[in-house]
Amino acid sequence: MRLLDCLSKHALFPLNERREGTRILPSLHSLEATQWMPHQQFEDLRFRKLRAILEHAFENTAFYRRRFGEAGITPKDIRDFDDLRLLAPLTKDDLVRHQNELIARNLRPSERHSSTTGGSSGTHTPFYRDNACLNVKMAVEYRCNQWCGWDVGRKVAVLWPAVQDLFDDESWKQKLRYRLVNRRLLLYTGELNEAVMSQLAKRLDRFGPRLIRAFPYALAVLAKYIRDATPYRIRPAGILATGEPLLANHRALFEEVFDCPVFNCYSSRECGHIACECESHDGLHINAECLHVEFQMSNKPVKAGEPGHLLLTDLENYGMPFIRYEIGDMGVPLAGQCGCGRTLPRMGMNAGRDTDFLYSPHNDSLISGTICHDFIADGPDVGQLQIIQDSRDHLTIRIKKGRRDAADDIKKEYLKSVIDQVFHGKMRVTFEAVDTISRAKSGKFRVCINQWLKTSDSQTPTWEPDTGPVLEGTMPENNAVPGRA
Ligand SMILES: [Zn+2]
C-alpha cells in the first residue's frame, strides 16, 4: 500500500466522515464482522431487523398500515421469515400510485434523499431513502469491493454508461474529494469510438486503479481495444461487473486483458448492492444483513437450485420502506455454505429482467437470453445484436451494420442455426440490420427483449423448470442447454 493509500484510509477518509457527518466506516466495520457470524446468530440479527422495519412501516406509513389491515395482521403476527408471505408484494405500480403514502411521516424532509428507479421498463419512478440508509448502502458497496481486492483508501475506476449518474459540473472541492478521499475516477462509456477509447485507456493507465467497476458490455469493447491497439498495461486487483449480465466470454476477455479475477455483482438503484461474488466465485453472496431476498414462482417459494422471481425487503430504508418489492428480476437460491466460510447466503443470478427470457414454443420453457448469447459467442463474430421476441414463435434479431457486409450471410446462417438448436426448430427468425442499438435510459444494454410475454394475447407459460434448459447451471457461464453439440 502506498503512502497516499494509507493517508487516505487512516486520516483523510475518517476526517471527511467527521466533517460530512457520515458513518460509513462504522457500518463497514460492522459488516466486516457479521459476514462471519455463526448462522443462528446471523438469522436472529436479520429477524430483529425485519421486525423493526415492519413495525416502523406499520406505525409511520399509511400504505403499510392499510396493507397489514388487508391481511388482517399486525407486525407482531410475523413470527418468522415465512410469515412475511402474509403481506402482498409491493409492485412498481404501487410505487407510482402510492408514493406519498409510502414515505415515512416521522422523518423530516431534510433527512430524506430522493432517487429514481432504473427505468428499464421505460419509466423512472422517484423513491426515497434516509441518511442512515445511505451510509449502510455505501458500506455494503465497500464490502463487495473488498471481496474484489480493494480497500478503503485505494483507487477505484468506475466505467459507467448511464449519463444520469455522472456529474460533469463538479466543483473543485468535489474533484479534490474524489481524488484524495474517495479516490474514484468516473469515466463515461455510453458512447464508444476509437478517439474516446484512446482517451479512456490513457486515463485508466495513468490512474492505476486497484478496482475497475463497470457495465460489462462497454468494458468488453474497451478491453478489446486495449488488447489489440494500445501499449497500456492496466493491472487492477479485480474487476467488478454490474448492471448487465456477465457473459462467460466477457469474463474470459477481462481476465486475459487485465490479468485479474472478475466478480459478478447484482445491484439495483432501489436497494443498492444486492449480491456479489467472493473470491470463491461460487454464486453471489447476498448482503443479507441489509436485505431479505425471497425467490418465488407462481406465488410459492422455490427450492434451492430452482429459479424464482425476486422479492426484496430492504432492512435499512426507513425513509420509504420496501417490503416484498417485486423488482422484476429472477435468480436462484443456492444451498450450502460457500468455500470462503462466510455466513452470507448465496444466489445464482442470470440475465436479469423477466423480459430478458425468451419463451420457447417447443416445450413452454423460458430461455435465458444469456444462453443464446453464449451460444452465439462460440461462433463467428457477429458484432452487437439484440434479440426481440414479438410473437409466440417469432424473433426479430437486430444486427448492428458492420463494415464487412459480405460476411452477413454467414452470420445470419450461423444465428439461424443457433436459434434452431435452442428452440428445436420451432422459432421463426427475421433479421434487421440497424445503424445503432440503443440502450435503455438507465444505460443498461438489453440483450433480449420479450415484447410478446407482456402483450395481452400471450399467456404466461406454465413453466416447469426441470423441463427446460433455463438456469440449469446457476451462473450464466455454467448454463448448459440440452442438445448442445
Ligand atoms: Zn464466498
Residues whose N, C-alpha, C, O or C-beta is under 5 A from the ligand:
A	BS01	ZN	C278 S280 C338 C340 R342
